[in-house]
């Protein structure tokens, strides 16, 4: 075995020459040992030094001043940033804001399109308005949703009242498609029309396919009536319908015992027909309603009662024939009626048209042809359609 001592680098200590030892002497190179942590500084300049790393190699650590300053700077940086770990970059909220704005724009545009398609709004360049109110279906009183084939006096009078309360509304158009209905409901609508006219707001009627009986009743007090040449109108008169199903009850073995306080308390019941006295009474009631009808038509159309009675035998007239007889004033469509209303209301230029009760999404859903909608309509109007006293219709 070799007895020669080896240095840390694995070289033979005897191989080191005397010259190399003298050259590496710390005295010759200005080396000074630093007792702190066993490190030593090697430099020709006393202000510089090197530190050996784990492999024994010497690493330059700069001047003591630089080391102190760098430690002080690092300490300040750490004190200012309590989280020494690098933070993730925050995401910008701008893309999210743009997405939200885009969605809001789409919603607003959609609402504008829907509103336009259902008649909300009009020409924004003119503040003077013509209000259009639809009267579609059988006329009766009651709280029945629109779109079920019935036009209630509550809904119609409410819309007329709202239109009259709007200072911007200068005229009203009633767009009518109805076979008639209850004389009492017609009278409620007539009364509201007369109130509006008393305020100086003209009312124009636009007749569609059908405006007969009670539908003509509510048309008569208008300032002007426009019909299509083929509109069915007129049918001035009153009818009271009774149903006698006693023969059917006899066949099926159904019998009734009726306890009543008066002779006519069960008048109109389906289990028997009318007595002679009841028939006379029914005729008297019908003629009373009929006379009221004649009076309102005579006053509304400025026609003598005798002339109205001559036309009021219940027959239907076309729009053309009705104009010849003086029951309507002109022929045309809805927009002709709007123009006429604007003229009577003193509106110059194109008027803004405000549809008060044009079909809504809810009324379209309720008024669909589904079985559920038909059942809903029957529930709402059963008091009228299934009256135990029969139906008086105008």
C-alpha beads as a LAMMPS data file, in Angstrom:
LAMMPS data file: protein, C-alpha beads

394 atoms
393 bonds

1 atom types
1 bond types

-500.0 500.0 xlo xhi
-500.0 500.0 ylo yhi
-500.0 500.0 zlo zhi

Masses

1 110.0

Atoms # bond

1 1 1 0.000 0.000 0.000
2 1 1 1.135 3.509 -0.790
3 1 1 1.962 5.309 2.440
4 1 1 2.020 8.729 0.811
5 1 1 -0.623 11.173 2.138
6 1 1 -3.292 12.374 -0.282
7 1 1 -4.677 15.920 -0.294
8 1 1 -8.483 16.572 -0.471
9 1 1 -8.343 16.683 -4.246
10 1 1 -6.947 13.234 -4.410
11 1 1 -3.401 14.309 -5.462
12 1 1 -0.196 13.201 -3.816
13 1 1 1.096 15.726 -1.345
14 1 1 4.663 14.930 -2.337
15 1 1 3.908 15.905 -5.917
16 1 1 3.391 19.475 -4.911
17 1 1 6.472 21.440 -5.769
18 1 1 8.030 23.960 -3.528
19 1 1 7.332 26.724 -6.057
20 1 1 3.681 25.953 -6.202
21 1 1 3.502 25.976 -2.442
22 1 1 5.152 29.363 -2.266
23 1 1 2.815 30.711 -4.915
24 1 1 -0.243 29.401 -3.113
25 1 1 0.891 30.660 0.232
26 1 1 -1.723 32.811 1.915
27 1 1 0.946 35.328 2.784
28 1 1 1.935 35.707 -0.848
29 1 1 -1.714 36.046 -2.038
30 1 1 -2.976 38.186 0.792
31 1 1 -5.301 35.435 2.063
32 1 1 -6.872 35.969 5.443
33 1 1 -8.836 33.318 7.237
34 1 1 -12.197 34.354 8.566
35 1 1 -13.171 32.426 11.661
36 1 1 -16.939 32.879 11.074
37 1 1 -18.409 29.536 10.015
38 1 1 -15.019 28.333 8.853
39 1 1 -15.057 30.394 5.676
40 1 1 -12.096 32.289 4.385
41 1 1 -11.640 35.205 2.091
42 1 1 -9.182 35.125 -0.728
43 1 1 -8.461 38.300 -2.587
44 1 1 -5.698 40.653 -3.422
45 1 1 -8.132 43.396 -2.421
46 1 1 -9.033 43.277 1.260
47 1 1 -12.615 44.337 0.418
48 1 1 -13.312 41.386 -1.817
49 1 1 -13.548 37.740 -0.969
50 1 1 -14.621 34.276 -2.030
51 1 1 -16.345 31.460 -0.211
52 1 1 -15.898 27.811 -0.968
53 1 1 -18.971 25.966 -2.003
54 1 1 -19.944 22.422 -1.042
55 1 1 -17.533 20.951 -3.571
56 1 1 -14.685 22.880 -2.135
57 1 1 -14.519 25.411 -4.935
58 1 1 -14.190 29.017 -4.057
59 1 1 -17.132 31.266 -5.023
60 1 1 -16.807 34.987 -5.287
61 1 1 -19.170 36.734 -2.857
62 1 1 -18.359 40.312 -3.734
63 1 1 -17.372 43.063 -1.353
64 1 1 -18.682 43.233 2.192
65 1 1 -20.465 46.499 1.290
66 1 1 -22.264 44.893 -1.659
67 1 1 -23.266 41.918 0.462
68 1 1 -24.648 44.153 3.225
69 1 1 -26.586 46.336 0.794
70 1 1 -28.052 43.359 -1.055
71 1 1 -29.167 41.775 2.222
72 1 1 -30.734 45.040 3.322
73 1 1 -32.558 45.400 -0.016
74 1 1 -33.784 41.817 0.116
75 1 1 -34.994 42.354 3.682
76 1 1 -36.998 45.417 2.643
77 1 1 -38.497 43.521 -0.295
78 1 1 -39.580 40.680 1.949
79 1 1 -41.005 43.061 4.524
80 1 1 -43.026 44.849 1.827
81 1 1 -44.274 41.588 0.322
82 1 1 -45.548 39.315 3.107
83 1 1 -46.009 36.533 0.627
84 1 1 -42.584 35.506 -0.595
85 1 1 -44.051 33.197 -3.166
86 1 1 -44.823 34.628 -6.620
87 1 1 -48.498 35.598 -7.012
88 1 1 -50.641 34.446 -9.901
89 1 1 -51.559 37.081 -12.409
90 1 1 -55.098 38.386 -11.842
91 1 1 -57.535 37.790 -14.690
92 1 1 -58.979 40.856 -16.340
93 1 1 -62.720 41.447 -15.730
94 1 1 -63.087 43.223 -19.069
95 1 1 -64.028 40.087 -21.114
96 1 1 -66.737 39.221 -18.591
97 1 1 -68.092 42.752 -18.754
98 1 1 -68.243 42.587 -22.531
99 1 1 -70.138 39.284 -22.369
100 1 1 -72.661 40.756 -19.923
101 1 1 -73.143 43.844 -22.079
102 1 1 -73.684 41.652 -25.136
103 1 1 -76.337 39.605 -23.321
104 1 1 -78.113 42.752 -22.112
105 1 1 -78.109 44.123 -25.653
106 1 1 -79.614 40.910 -27.019
107 1 1 -82.341 40.964 -24.348
108 1 1 -83.207 44.618 -25.006
109 1 1 -83.346 44.092 -28.756
110 1 1 -85.549 41.022 -28.281
111 1 1 -87.922 42.959 -26.039
112 1 1 -88.090 45.762 -28.572
113 1 1 -88.934 43.319 -31.360
114 1 1 -91.604 41.601 -29.236
115 1 1 -93.096 44.936 -28.193
116 1 1 -93.197 46.090 -31.786
117 1 1 -94.811 42.852 -32.974
118 1 1 -97.560 43.144 -30.354
119 1 1 -98.295 46.767 -31.074
120 1 1 -96.580 48.540 -28.203
121 1 1 -95.362 51.977 -29.146
122 1 1 -95.608 53.717 -32.487
123 1 1 -94.204 56.751 -34.233
124 1 1 -91.993 58.358 -31.607
125 1 1 -91.787 61.581 -33.579
126 1 1 -95.284 62.678 -32.594
127 1 1 -96.571 62.886 -29.024
128 1 1 -100.222 63.050 -30.123
129 1 1 -101.657 59.570 -30.005
130 1 1 -104.562 57.531 -31.300
131 1 1 -105.491 54.728 -28.910
132 1 1 -106.724 51.476 -30.469
133 1 1 -108.887 49.163 -28.335
134 1 1 -109.849 45.679 -29.563
135 1 1 -113.314 44.253 -28.870
136 1 1 -113.279 40.611 -29.946
137 1 1 -115.724 37.840 -29.089
138 1 1 -119.016 37.664 -27.243
139 1 1 -119.644 40.800 -25.196
140 1 1 -120.500 40.219 -21.546
141 1 1 -119.677 41.527 -18.113
142 1 1 -117.307 39.723 -15.800
143 1 1 -113.660 39.053 -15.064
144 1 1 -112.670 36.878 -18.017
145 1 1 -109.075 36.854 -19.357
146 1 1 -108.619 38.097 -22.883
147 1 1 -108.025 35.619 -25.684
148 1 1 -110.786 33.199 -24.651
149 1 1 -113.345 34.403 -27.185
150 1 1 -115.076 36.911 -24.906
151 1 1 -114.911 40.684 -24.584
152 1 1 -115.849 41.885 -21.115
153 1 1 -117.286 45.282 -20.382
154 1 1 -114.805 45.585 -17.492
155 1 1 -111.798 45.245 -19.772
156 1 1 -113.185 47.491 -22.495
157 1 1 -114.297 50.292 -20.177
158 1 1 -111.017 50.116 -18.290
159 1 1 -109.040 50.597 -21.496
160 1 1 -111.308 53.431 -22.623
161 1 1 -110.878 55.079 -19.227
162 1 1 -107.078 54.733 -19.361
163 1 1 -106.943 56.153 -22.871
164 1 1 -109.054 59.157 -21.851
165 1 1 -106.810 59.772 -18.832
166 1 1 -103.733 60.022 -21.087
167 1 1 -103.247 63.638 -22.075
168 1 1 -101.432 62.530 -25.219
169 1 1 -104.418 60.560 -26.560
170 1 1 -106.422 62.757 -28.899
171 1 1 -108.762 60.098 -30.300
172 1 1 -109.835 56.482 -29.760
173 1 1 -110.480 53.700 -32.264
174 1 1 -112.600 50.679 -31.303
175 1 1 -111.677 47.697 -33.475
176 1 1 -114.722 45.386 -33.305
177 1 1 -115.077 41.718 -34.237
178 1 1 -118.080 40.439 -32.284
179 1 1 -121.450 38.717 -32.838
180 1 1 -122.966 40.655 -29.928
181 1 1 -123.748 39.560 -26.419
182 1 1 -125.299 40.907 -23.240
183 1 1 -127.340 44.130 -23.490
184 1 1 -126.234 45.039 -19.956
185 1 1 -122.541 44.742 -20.897
186 1 1 -123.154 46.777 -24.047
187 1 1 -124.794 49.513 -21.989
188 1 1 -121.760 49.740 -19.709
189 1 1 -119.503 50.257 -22.715
190 1 1 -121.886 52.778 -24.286
191 1 1 -121.882 54.811 -21.073
192 1 1 -118.070 54.965 -21.040
193 1 1 -117.983 56.030 -24.698
194 1 1 -120.397 58.842 -23.937
195 1 1 -118.183 60.022 -21.055
196 1 1 -115.154 60.126 -23.351
197 1 1 -117.006 62.081 -26.000
198 1 1 -118.127 64.553 -23.348
199 1 1 -114.440 65.238 -22.664
200 1 1 -113.931 66.172 -26.303
201 1 1 -112.144 62.942 -27.310
202 1 1 -113.593 61.567 -30.555
203 1 1 -114.303 57.841 -30.922
204 1 1 -114.145 56.002 -34.251
205 1 1 -115.370 52.434 -34.778
206 1 1 -113.580 50.092 -37.171
207 1 1 -115.716 47.036 -37.973
208 1 1 -113.966 43.838 -38.980
209 1 1 -115.675 40.622 -40.033
210 1 1 -118.660 40.955 -37.718
211 1 1 -120.160 43.756 -35.650
212 1 1 -123.753 42.727 -35.055
213 1 1 -126.418 43.099 -32.383
214 1 1 -124.722 44.250 -29.129
215 1 1 -121.566 44.933 -31.159
216 1 1 -123.573 47.423 -33.209
217 1 1 -125.140 48.646 -29.976
218 1 1 -121.725 49.870 -28.740
219 1 1 -120.868 51.247 -32.198
220 1 1 -123.848 53.577 -32.448
221 1 1 -122.608 56.308 -30.045
222 1 1 -119.254 56.689 -31.846
223 1 1 -118.415 59.849 -33.777
224 1 1 -117.747 57.887 -36.937
225 1 1 -118.239 54.250 -38.038
226 1 1 -116.130 52.597 -40.743
227 1 1 -116.946 49.110 -42.026
228 1 1 -115.557 46.876 -44.731
229 1 1 -117.873 46.380 -47.703
230 1 1 -118.454 42.753 -46.649
231 1 1 -118.698 43.325 -42.900
232 1 1 -121.786 41.759 -41.309
233 1 1 -123.440 44.340 -39.091
234 1 1 -126.875 45.410 -37.955
235 1 1 -129.002 42.662 -36.381
236 1 1 -130.574 45.334 -34.176
237 1 1 -132.795 43.561 -31.696
238 1 1 -132.970 41.493 -28.516
239 1 1 -133.521 37.765 -27.990
240 1 1 -134.162 35.675 -24.901
241 1 1 -133.514 31.955 -25.268
242 1 1 -135.145 29.218 -23.186
243 1 1 -134.497 25.484 -23.363
244 1 1 -137.173 22.890 -22.598
245 1 1 -135.757 19.395 -22.010
246 1 1 -138.784 17.912 -20.256
247 1 1 -139.390 15.330 -23.000
248 1 1 -135.822 14.040 -22.638
249 1 1 -136.215 13.840 -18.867
250 1 1 -139.439 11.845 -19.269
251 1 1 -137.690 9.347 -21.530
252 1 1 -134.857 8.806 -19.066
253 1 1 -137.188 8.676 -16.067
254 1 1 -135.934 11.908 -14.484
255 1 1 -138.534 13.806 -12.508
256 1 1 -138.412 16.968 -10.401
257 1 1 -140.258 18.351 -7.452
258 1 1 -139.833 22.109 -7.238
259 1 1 -140.648 24.094 -4.117
260 1 1 -140.885 27.764 -5.072
261 1 1 -141.998 30.985 -3.471
262 1 1 -143.577 32.387 -6.609
263 1 1 -145.177 31.195 -9.818
264 1 1 -142.297 32.356 -12.021
265 1 1 -139.375 31.554 -9.733
266 1 1 -138.391 28.541 -11.866
267 1 1 -139.171 30.303 -15.150
268 1 1 -136.725 29.164 -17.834
269 1 1 -135.841 25.905 -16.131
270 1 1 -135.036 23.059 -18.493
271 1 1 -137.388 20.586 -16.842
272 1 1 -140.512 22.347 -18.165
273 1 1 -141.691 24.788 -20.774
274 1 1 -143.012 28.303 -20.236
275 1 1 -146.583 28.980 -19.265
276 1 1 -148.595 31.534 -21.230
277 1 1 -148.099 34.129 -18.525
278 1 1 -144.363 33.494 -18.567
279 1 1 -144.247 33.856 -22.340
280 1 1 -146.024 37.213 -22.118
281 1 1 -143.637 38.313 -19.409
282 1 1 -140.605 37.209 -21.431
283 1 1 -141.856 39.203 -24.419
284 1 1 -142.266 42.282 -22.230
285 1 1 -138.698 41.997 -20.887
286 1 1 -137.289 41.584 -24.393
287 1 1 -139.206 44.595 -25.697
288 1 1 -137.953 46.724 -22.808
289 1 1 -134.342 45.932 -23.705
290 1 1 -135.203 46.418 -27.361
291 1 1 -136.569 49.921 -26.733
292 1 1 -133.371 50.850 -24.921
293 1 1 -131.417 49.570 -27.912
294 1 1 -133.501 51.605 -30.346
295 1 1 -133.101 54.726 -28.219
296 1 1 -129.296 54.453 -28.054
297 1 1 -129.031 53.816 -31.805
298 1 1 -131.394 56.680 -32.599
299 1 1 -129.455 59.127 -30.425
300 1 1 -126.052 57.888 -31.524
301 1 1 -126.813 57.914 -35.230
302 1 1 -129.053 60.993 -35.125
303 1 1 -131.852 59.043 -36.755
304 1 1 -135.588 59.128 -35.941
305 1 1 -136.766 56.224 -33.795
306 1 1 -139.251 55.204 -36.461
307 1 1 -136.486 54.960 -39.031
308 1 1 -134.337 52.875 -36.722
309 1 1 -137.262 50.574 -35.918
310 1 1 -137.860 50.030 -39.595
311 1 1 -134.320 48.616 -39.833
312 1 1 -134.335 46.872 -36.466
313 1 1 -136.030 43.580 -37.224
314 1 1 -132.911 41.568 -36.447
315 1 1 -131.594 41.220 -39.986
316 1 1 -127.918 41.423 -40.917
317 1 1 -126.615 44.075 -43.332
318 1 1 -123.382 44.123 -45.287
319 1 1 -121.081 47.071 -44.797
320 1 1 -122.055 48.472 -48.178
321 1 1 -125.782 48.183 -47.456
322 1 1 -125.333 49.569 -43.939
323 1 1 -123.694 52.659 -45.398
324 1 1 -126.619 53.159 -47.773
325 1 1 -129.044 52.892 -44.830
326 1 1 -127.070 55.314 -42.676
327 1 1 -125.961 52.721 -40.113
328 1 1 -122.275 53.346 -40.893
329 1 1 -120.476 56.404 -42.212
330 1 1 -117.761 55.048 -44.467
331 1 1 -116.001 52.023 -45.893
332 1 1 -112.401 51.129 -45.159
333 1 1 -110.007 49.202 -42.963
334 1 1 -108.434 49.746 -39.568
335 1 1 -105.857 52.246 -40.834
336 1 1 -108.535 54.305 -42.514
337 1 1 -110.246 54.448 -39.138
338 1 1 -106.983 55.530 -37.475
339 1 1 -106.529 58.306 -40.040
340 1 1 -110.098 59.442 -39.479
341 1 1 -109.602 59.444 -35.722
342 1 1 -106.430 61.523 -36.096
343 1 1 -108.327 63.973 -38.265
344 1 1 -111.186 64.314 -35.780
345 1 1 -108.687 64.614 -32.936
346 1 1 -106.876 67.491 -34.617
347 1 1 -103.621 65.589 -35.023
348 1 1 -101.347 66.957 -37.724
349 1 1 -98.967 64.567 -39.415
350 1 1 -98.578 60.882 -38.701
351 1 1 -100.055 60.046 -35.296
352 1 1 -98.484 57.735 -32.772
353 1 1 -100.688 54.643 -32.473
354 1 1 -100.983 53.056 -29.045
355 1 1 -102.620 49.631 -28.920
356 1 1 -104.226 49.368 -25.498
357 1 1 -105.051 45.663 -25.421
358 1 1 -103.504 44.004 -28.428
359 1 1 -102.910 40.266 -28.020
360 1 1 -100.226 39.443 -25.422
361 1 1 -98.209 36.270 -24.982
362 1 1 -100.352 35.232 -22.010
363 1 1 -103.605 35.762 -23.884
364 1 1 -102.280 33.826 -26.852
365 1 1 -101.396 30.907 -24.589
366 1 1 -104.770 30.999 -22.859
367 1 1 -106.616 31.519 -26.100
368 1 1 -105.076 28.592 -27.945
369 1 1 -107.214 25.793 -29.312
370 1 1 -106.088 23.307 -26.696
371 1 1 -108.663 21.445 -24.693
372 1 1 -107.387 23.031 -21.496
373 1 1 -108.100 26.512 -22.832
374 1 1 -111.651 25.568 -23.841
375 1 1 -112.279 24.194 -20.379
376 1 1 -110.888 27.372 -18.834
377 1 1 -113.215 29.506 -20.959
378 1 1 -116.228 27.423 -19.971
379 1 1 -115.391 27.847 -16.302
380 1 1 -115.132 31.607 -16.619
381 1 1 -118.381 32.100 -18.565
382 1 1 -120.520 29.302 -17.160
383 1 1 -122.584 31.900 -15.268
384 1 1 -123.579 33.348 -18.630
385 1 1 -123.741 30.326 -20.906
386 1 1 -125.533 28.123 -18.374
387 1 1 -127.874 30.669 -16.848
388 1 1 -130.945 28.990 -15.331
389 1 1 -133.011 31.881 -16.622
390 1 1 -131.943 31.517 -20.248
391 1 1 -129.855 34.098 -22.106
392 1 1 -130.970 37.527 -23.141
393 1 1 -128.847 38.526 -26.106
394 1 1 -128.575 41.639 -28.208

Bonds

1 1 1 2
2 1 2 3
3 1 3 4
4 1 4 5
5 1 5 6
6 1 6 7
7 1 7 8
8 1 8 9
9 1 9 10
10 1 10 11
11 1 11 12
12 1 12 13
13 1 13 14
14 1 14 15
15 1 15 16
16 1 16 17
17 1 17 18
18 1 18 19
19 1 19 20
20 1 20 21
21 1 21 22
22 1 22 23
23 1 23 24
24 1 24 25
25 1 25 26
26 1 26 27
27 1 27 28
28 1 28 29
29 1 29 30
30 1 30 31
31 1 31 32
32 1 32 33
33 1 33 34
34 1 34 35
35 1 35 36
36 1 36 37
37 1 37 38
38 1 38 39
39 1 39 40
40 1 40 41
41 1 41 42
42 1 42 43
43 1 43 44
44 1 44 45
45 1 45 46
46 1 46 47
47 1 47 48
48 1 48 49
49 1 49 50
50 1 50 51
51 1 51 52
52 1 52 53
53 1 53 54
54 1 54 55
55 1 55 56
56 1 56 57
57 1 57 58
58 1 58 59
59 1 59 60
60 1 60 61
61 1 61 62
62 1 62 63
63 1 63 64
64 1 64 65
65 1 65 66
66 1 66 67
67 1 67 68
68 1 68 69
69 1 69 70
70 1 70 71
71 1 71 72
72 1 72 73
73 1 73 74
74 1 74 75
75 1 75 76
76 1 76 77
77 1 77 78
78 1 78 79
79 1 79 80
80 1 80 81
81 1 81 82
82 1 82 83
83 1 83 84
84 1 84 85
85 1 85 86
86 1 86 87
87 1 87 88
88 1 88 89
89 1 89 90
90 1 90 91
91 1 91 92
92 1 92 93
93 1 93 94
94 1 94 95
95 1 95 96
96 1 96 97
97 1 97 98
98 1 98 99
99 1 99 100
100 1 100 101
101 1 101 102
102 1 102 103
103 1 103 104
104 1 104 105
105 1 105 106
106 1 106 107
107 1 107 108
108 1 108 109
109 1 109 110
110 1 110 111
111 1 111 112
112 1 112 113
113 1 113 114
114 1 114 115
115 1 115 116
116 1 116 117
117 1 117 118
118 1 118 119
119 1 119 120
120 1 120 121
121 1 121 122
122 1 122 123
123 1 123 124
124 1 124 125
125 1 125 126
126 1 126 127
127 1 127 128
128 1 128 129
129 1 129 130
130 1 130 131
131 1 131 132
132 1 132 133
133 1 133 134
134 1 134 135
135 1 135 136
136 1 136 137
137 1 137 138
138 1 138 139
139 1 139 140
140 1 140 141
141 1 141 142
142 1 142 143
143 1 143 144
144 1 144 145
145 1 145 146
146 1 146 147
147 1 147 148
148 1 148 149
149 1 149 150
150 1 150 151
151 1 151 152
152 1 152 153
153 1 153 154
154 1 154 155
155 1 155 156
156 1 156 157
157 1 157 158
158 1 158 159
159 1 159 160
160 1 160 161
161 1 161 162
162 1 162 163
163 1 163 164
164 1 164 165
165 1 165 166
166 1 166 167
167 1 167 168
168 1 168 169
169 1 169 170
170 1 170 171
171 1 171 172
172 1 172 173
173 1 173 174
174 1 174 175
175 1 175 176
176 1 176 177
177 1 177 178
178 1 178 179
179 1 179 180
180 1 180 181
181 1 181 182
182 1 182 183
183 1 183 184
184 1 184 185
185 1 185 186
186 1 186 187
187 1 187 188
188 1 188 189
189 1 189 190
190 1 190 191
191 1 191 192
192 1 192 193
193 1 193 194
194 1 194 195
195 1 195 196
196 1 196 197
197 1 197 198
198 1 198 199
199 1 199 200
200 1 200 201
201 1 201 202
202 1 202 203
203 1 203 204
204 1 204 205
205 1 205 206
206 1 206 207
207 1 207 208
208 1 208 209
209 1 209 210
210 1 210 211
211 1 211 212
212 1 212 213
213 1 213 214
214 1 214 215
215 1 215 216
216 1 216 217
217 1 217 218
218 1 218 219
219 1 219 220
220 1 220 221
221 1 221 222
222 1 222 223
223 1 223 224
224 1 224 225
225 1 225 226
226 1 226 227
227 1 227 228
228 1 228 229
229 1 229 230
230 1 230 231
231 1 231 232
232 1 232 233
233 1 233 234
234 1 234 235
235 1 235 236
236 1 236 237
237 1 237 238
238 1 238 239
239 1 239 240
240 1 240 241
241 1 241 242
242 1 242 243
243 1 243 244
244 1 244 245
245 1 245 246
246 1 246 247
247 1 247 248
248 1 248 249
249 1 249 250
250 1 250 251
251 1 251 252
252 1 252 253
253 1 253 254
254 1 254 255
255 1 255 256
256 1 256 257
257 1 257 258
258 1 258 259
259 1 259 260
260 1 260 261
261 1 261 262
262 1 262 263
263 1 263 264
264 1 264 265
265 1 265 266
266 1 266 267
267 1 267 268
268 1 268 269
269 1 269 270
270 1 270 271
271 1 271 272
272 1 272 273
273 1 273 274
274 1 274 275
275 1 275 276
276 1 276 277
277 1 277 278
278 1 278 279
279 1 279 280
280 1 280 281
281 1 281 282
282 1 282 283
283 1 283 284
284 1 284 285
285 1 285 286
286 1 286 287
287 1 287 288
288 1 288 289
289 1 289 290
290 1 290 291
291 1 291 292
292 1 292 293
293 1 293 294
294 1 294 295
295 1 295 296
296 1 296 297
297 1 297 298
298 1 298 299
299 1 299 300
300 1 300 301
301 1 301 302
302 1 302 303
303 1 303 304
304 1 304 305
305 1 305 306
306 1 306 307
307 1 307 308
308 1 308 309
309 1 309 310
310 1 310 311
311 1 311 312
312 1 312 313
313 1 313 314
314 1 314 315
315 1 315 316
316 1 316 317
317 1 317 318
318 1 318 319
319 1 319 320
320 1 320 321
321 1 321 322
322 1 322 323
323 1 323 324
324 1 324 325
325 1 325 326
326 1 326 327
327 1 327 328
328 1 328 329
329 1 329 330
330 1 330 331
331 1 331 332
332 1 332 333
333 1 333 334
334 1 334 335
335 1 335 336
336 1 336 337
337 1 337 338
338 1 338 339
339 1 339 340
340 1 340 341
341 1 341 342
342 1 342 343
343 1 343 344
344 1 344 345
345 1 345 346
346 1 346 347
347 1 347 348
348 1 348 349
349 1 349 350
350 1 350 351
351 1 351 352
352 1 352 353
353 1 353 354
354 1 354 355
355 1 355 356
356 1 356 357
357 1 357 358
358 1 358 359
359 1 359 360
360 1 360 361
361 1 361 362
362 1 362 363
363 1 363 364
364 1 364 365
365 1 365 366
366 1 366 367
367 1 367 368
368 1 368 369
369 1 369 370
370 1 370 371
371 1 371 372
372 1 372 373
373 1 373 374
374 1 374 375
375 1 375 376
376 1 376 377
377 1 377 378
378 1 378 379
379 1 379 380
380 1 380 381
381 1 381 382
382 1 382 383
383 1 383 384
384 1 384 385
385 1 385 386
386 1 386 387
387 1 387 388
388 1 388 389
389 1 389 390
390 1 390 391
391 1 391 392
392 1 392 393
393 1 393 394
